[in-house]
Every structure is written in structure tokens, then in C-alpha cells.
């Protein structure tokens, strides 16, 4: 997708997207809901919608199973009605041992992404099967014709799907996205992990951070842009505030990412100066009608990070150091902390996953570790 070249065009795109009033989001829960009856999952989805949209009467009216490449049940796609009118969709999917509302759109007469993919073929058939394993990876199999219609970084049609594609996928081991693996090796992935060591002595998180699916690398790939962790971290700051009620901030990832890319101007290695990055995030949020400020941590004291999180502030963090024989860095957004008997951690949206992970605060000798705590008011 072509990037926005001037700020005026950015403004035009923002206004256009805001008029659609389309809202996306994500929520995760520890319950392994795929062990339950399908009706239980539908009730979970309706309960989620009622909490997010208490003023609407949203009901599940149609369900479709979603399978992964091993042909295992991986989720459900539900169409939504509001007082008898088609009103969007919600997708519940598996994420490891958890389940998540991975995507939803609430607006009158909008189709779910699988229907959009199949509509490109200009056909109609009720004997369909949905496949999806990663965000923005949607495949619809026309069972009668054995033809698949797929969208994964581009639309394509696959004939003789069972013979030529499905068997290959079924035998293919499910591994992490190779592009993400490369990013992890280059950007100090070793200081971020899924778990912590020791016994927790104190922990906290800013409000609702654990129920937001944050942006990660596949979102960038989907819009055809270059990955910059600093730009993506800025988008995650803005997504957090939009999800907690600052709805003038655009819901569209492409609008946010392209606009911040042009404002931050990453270098040839796709890196951005952290001081410039936070200024542009602040200026963008101010532009959308809110009062935004940030406070830099002059001295990196864990107490200050804990204080900011207890106050409800997301923190833009950039770090650099030697990892093995390579000097590299990364930018993340801290939304919580976990202090244990062994280490101090910050819970972060790492730009590689939609869920939160643990950044080691004091276990590495960082050459650079910059933190900026944000605050936004109406």
C-alpha cells in the first residue's frame, strides 16, 4: 500500500475513516473455551459485545467454524444483528492455551472477512469451510468445487485445494512466522519472554491493558509497509487510548502507521529517534482533540516505572545494547510491571505478538534504556 506523502492527505484519510465509525478490538481469556459446547462460546461472544456496546442490542445470528492448517477447530466467526439488522461480525479464536476475541467490527451491513474474500470470486455457495491461523490470513474453501479463495498478503485462487494445498499444509509443522523470527534475532528478543523467574512480590497493570490485542508485525505486512518497531510502538500507544474511550483516534491501523511513519521519518535501518517518536505521538493525539503529554524518565529507577503504571500511564520504551556479537535495539510499550524475588520485569506489548510479555528490566546491562510515560485527558 502506498504511503501517505503529505500531512494534508493524512488528515483527509483520517476524516474518511472516522466517518465510517467502525470499531475493531480484541480480548483474551484464560478459559480454554474450545473444550466447551459451541453454544457456550456464542454466549461468551454475546457477553463480550454487551460489555463493549451496552447501548446496543447485539445478537449472534450465524456461526461458522474456523480451522487451522492441521484441520483442527481454531475458532468461530459470528455474524451480528442489532434489532434485526445486520450489524457486523466477531471472531473468537484460539491463542495457545487461551482464547481471544481476535477481531470484531460493529457497523450496519458489514460482512465478515471470510465473506469478503469469497465475494471477490463473485460466487455464492453455502457449502463453505473457513480457514485461518494468523491475523489477516483468511481462506475460504468451496467444498463442492474443491477451490480455495485465500487472502494472505494478497488475494489468490487455489484449484484442487485438497490435493495440492491442503495435504501440504496438514503435513507442515506450525512454526513462528519467519519474518518475525528474523526481527526477534535482530532486535534483542532475548530480553523479552513469555514468563518470569521467581515468586511475584508486587505487580500491577494500567486499566484494561490485558483485554486489548495490540498491533504486531503481521499488521505491518498486511498493509504492505516496512516494519519499524518505533512506529509500531507509537501506534500501540494510540490504540490503547482509543480502546479506553478516546474514539477520535482512528481505528484504522493503516492510517495510524502510515501517518506516524511520515511524521517520525525512520532511517535506512527503519529505526527512529525515541525523543522524536514520542513527540510525534503526542502531537498526533493532540491533533485528534485531546490533551496529551509525556514525562521522560531522566534516571531509570524501577520505582518511577511502577509509579507511572500505578497512575495509569502507558510507557514508550526504547532500548539498545549488545546481544551476542551484535549491537541492536527495540521499542515497546510497557503497560504493567511484575516484580519477583529474582528480577524486575515490565509487562509490554512487544511489537511481535498481540498479547503481553515480560521485559527484563534489571537483568541486562543496557547501553540505552529510555522511558516516556504518557498521559491523555479529554
FENLIN-V837403 format. One record per backbone hydrogen bond with DSSP energy under -1.0 kcal/mol. CO is the residue of the C=O (numbers start at 1). NH is the residue of the N-H. Records with the same first field share a line. If there is no record, write none. Layout:
CO=NH, NH
This chain:
6=10
7=11
8=12
9=13
10=14
11=15
12=16
13=17
14=18
15=19
18=21
27=101
29=99
31=33
32=35
33=36
37=41
38=42
39=43
40=44
41=45
42=46
43=47
44=48
45=49
46=50
47=51
48=52
49=53
53=56
59=81
62=79
64=77
66=74, 75
67=132
68=71
72=68
74=94
75=66
76=92
77=64
78=90
79=61
80=87
81=59
82=85
85=82
86=109
88=80
89=105
90=78
91=102, 103
92=76
93=100
95=98
98=95
99=29
100=93, 102
101=27
103=91
105=89
112=116
113=117
114=118
115=119
118=121
119=122
126=128
127=143
129=141
130=67
131=139
134=137
138=151
139=131
140=149
141=129, 143
142=146, 147
146=161
147=142
148=158
149=140
150=156
151=138
154=152
156=150
158=148
160=164
161=165, 166
162=167
165=169
166=170
167=171
177=181
178=182
179=183
180=184
181=185
182=186
183=187
184=189
188=191
189=192
191=360
193=358
199=341
202=339
204=337
206=209
208=211
209=212
216=219
217=221
218=222
219=223
220=225
221=224
228=232
229=233
230=234
231=235
232=236
233=237
234=238
235=239
236=240
237=241
238=242
239=243
240=244
241=246
242=245
245=247
246=249
252=256
253=257
254=258
255=259
256=260
257=261
258=262
259=263
260=264
261=265
267=270
271=267
273=277
274=278
275=279
276=280
277=281
278=282
279=283
280=284
281=285
282=286
283=287
284=288
285=290
286=289
291=377
293=375
295=373
299=301
301=305
302=306
303=307
304=308
305=309
306=310
307=311
308=313
309=312
314=374
315=334
316=372
317=332
318=370
319=330
320=367, 368
321=328
323=326
326=323
328=321
330=319
332=317
333=349
334=315
335=206
336=347
337=204
338=345
339=201, 202
343=340
344=361
345=338
346=359
347=335, 336
348=357
349=333
351=217
354=214
357=348
358=193
359=346
364=366
368=320
370=318
371=297
372=316
373=295
375=293
377=291
